[in-house]
Amino acid sequence: MIAEMPDTIEMPILEPIASRRSRRAFAPETVSQDQIDTLFEAARWAPSSVNEQPWRYVYATKGQLLWETIFEALNDGNKVWAKEAQLFIVSMAKKAFSRNGRPNPTALYDLGGANAFLSLQAASMGLNVHQMGGYDRDTLRMSLNIPEELELGVVMAIGFPGDAALLPEPLRTRELSPRVRMTRSEFVMNQPF
């Protein structure tokens, strides 16, 4: 389904792309196991180099000890709002190809694609995904016993959108501000540099 375009969207795009936003306000509504399974099914179908599918995920729902463990690794600035997320997903990529053990130079790229599929599926389900690079990688690796063969990606805070008015400033203002994107002409060219 093609989305109705706000003024800032220059060309018709799919509705989940148009509506996706990295919100910080989360509702207390639980994300069901079926919804979680659907998110990972979407990630499963992402393309990858020689079909390696190097992505790996660890997830936890609010109320689990594992959720608390992931939360404790977040930077303080992310803890302020992520404490309301109902689901955390830690994304990782296998650094080497399974078939020959050689380094996979596209592993993180492929992980990004899987995370994008997951995020767009979430948007189509009315869920919000906020991806975070702001966390202590060493703490998370140690506390989750993540093997060195895996490269950490982002931690995703997921849930249903909540009331932005409940966020502290300046997060409230950022949450309510329009999305800003570069124009296509700022990052696309049809000539060499």
SULPEQUI-V985460 format. One record per residue. SS is DSSP state (h for helix, s for strand, l for the rest). PHI is phi in whole degrees, -180 to 180 (NA if undefined). PSI is psi in radians with two decimals (none if undefined). Layout:
BEGIN
ss = {SS | SS}
phi = {PHI | PHI}
psi = {PSI | PSI}
END
This chain:
BEGIN
ss = {l | s | l | l | l | l | l | l | l | l | l | l | l | s | h | h | h | h | h | l | l | l | l | l | l | s | l | l | l | l | l | l | h | h | h | h | h | h | h | h | h | h | h | h | l | l | l | l | h | h | h | l | l | l | s | s | s | s | s | s | s | l | l | l | h | h | h | h | h | h | h | h | h | s | l | h | h | h | h | h | h | h | l | l | l | l | s | s | s | s | s | s | s | s | l | s | l | l | l | l | l | l | s | l | l | l | h | h | h | h | h | h | h | h | h | h | h | h | h | h | h | h | h | h | l | l | s | s | s | s | s | s | l | l | s | l | h | h | h | h | h | h | h | l | l | l | l | l | l | s | s | s | s | s | s | s | s | s | s | s | s | l | l | h | h | h | l | l | l | l | h | h | h | h | h | h | l | l | l | l | l | l | l | h | h | h | l | l | l | l | l | l | l}
phi = {NA | -84 | -81 | -71 | -96 | -66 | -56 | -81 | -89 | -87 | -138 | -62 | -135 | -64 | -57 | -62 | -72 | -66 | -91 | -64 | -152 | -87 | -77 | -108 | -95 | -121 | -84 | -77 | -65 | -71 | -92 | -75 | -63 | -62 | -65 | -62 | -61 | -65 | -60 | -72 | -65 | -63 | -62 | -59 | -95 | -70 | -73 | -154 | -58 | 43 | 55 | -67 | 50 | -77 | -71 | -138 | -136 | -124 | -132 | -151 | -101 | -57 | 105 | -85 | -60 | -62 | -60 | -62 | -62 | -66 | -57 | -63 | -83 | -71 | -64 | -56 | -62 | -80 | -62 | -54 | -108 | -68 | -61 | -95 | -66 | -86 | -145 | -116 | -127 | -98 | -104 | -143 | -130 | -72 | -71 | -119 | -66 | -67 | -73 | -141 | 75 | -77 | -58 | -101 | -70 | -107 | -58 | -71 | -61 | -63 | -61 | -59 | -65 | -64 | -64 | -66 | -59 | -60 | -66 | -71 | -62 | -59 | -60 | -68 | -98 | 83 | -94 | -108 | -119 | -118 | -87 | -127 | -99 | -85 | -157 | -87 | -64 | -64 | -63 | -66 | -59 | -70 | -71 | -99 | 57 | -78 | -68 | -63 | -70 | -109 | -95 | -71 | -105 | -100 | -102 | -107 | -98 | -133 | 176 | -81 | -59 | -112 | -87 | -62 | -63 | -84 | -77 | -74 | -74 | -88 | -62 | -59 | -63 | -62 | -64 | -90 | -76 | -65 | -68 | -121 | -135 | -62 | -78 | -57 | -65 | -81 | -134 | -120 | -141 | -119 | -154 | -66 | -63}
psi = {2.27 | 2.36 | 2.67 | 2.36 | 2.15 | 2.92 | -0.52 | -0.25 | 2.13 | -0.44 | 2.70 | 2.27 | 2.92 | 2.53 | -0.76 | -0.51 | -0.77 | -0.62 | -0.27 | 2.34 | 2.52 | 1.40 | 2.72 | -0.21 | 2.17 | 2.50 | 2.76 | 0.03 | 2.32 | 2.49 | 2.11 | 2.82 | -0.65 | -0.71 | -0.73 | -0.80 | -0.66 | -0.69 | -0.79 | -0.50 | -0.69 | -0.77 | -0.62 | -0.51 | 0.16 | 2.59 | 2.70 | 2.76 | 2.23 | 0.60 | 0.59 | -0.59 | 1.09 | -0.07 | 2.52 | 2.57 | 2.55 | 2.31 | 2.76 | 2.51 | 2.69 | 2.37 | -0.33 | 2.62 | -0.64 | -0.65 | -0.80 | -0.68 | -0.79 | -0.77 | -0.74 | -0.40 | -0.22 | 2.63 | 2.65 | -0.67 | -0.58 | -0.52 | -0.54 | -0.75 | -0.53 | -0.26 | -0.31 | -0.15 | 2.41 | -0.27 | 2.33 | 2.42 | 2.21 | 2.16 | 2.48 | 2.81 | 2.38 | 2.14 | -0.49 | 2.66 | 2.42 | -0.63 | -0.46 | -0.02 | 0.04 | 2.67 | 2.42 | 1.76 | -0.22 | 0.20 | -0.82 | -0.59 | -0.83 | -0.70 | -0.74 | -0.68 | -0.77 | -0.71 | -0.65 | -0.76 | -0.79 | -0.78 | -0.70 | -0.63 | -0.75 | -0.80 | -0.69 | -0.33 | 0.06 | 0.19 | 2.68 | 2.38 | 2.19 | 1.96 | 2.39 | 2.28 | -0.14 | 1.44 | 2.85 | 1.84 | -0.71 | -0.76 | -0.80 | -0.75 | -0.79 | -0.79 | -0.46 | 0.00 | 0.78 | 2.17 | 2.69 | -0.36 | -0.16 | 2.33 | 2.22 | 2.43 | -2.23 | 2.80 | 2.30 | 2.26 | 2.22 | 2.50 | -3.09 | 2.53 | 2.44 | -2.89 | 1.93 | -0.45 | -0.33 | -0.17 | 2.59 | 2.74 | 2.56 | 0.08 | -0.64 | -0.83 | -0.77 | -0.69 | -0.66 | -0.11 | 2.65 | 2.64 | 2.45 | 2.29 | 2.62 | 2.71 | 2.78 | -0.65 | -0.30 | -0.30 | 0.00 | 2.35 | 2.72 | 0.70 | 2.80 | 2.79 | none}
END
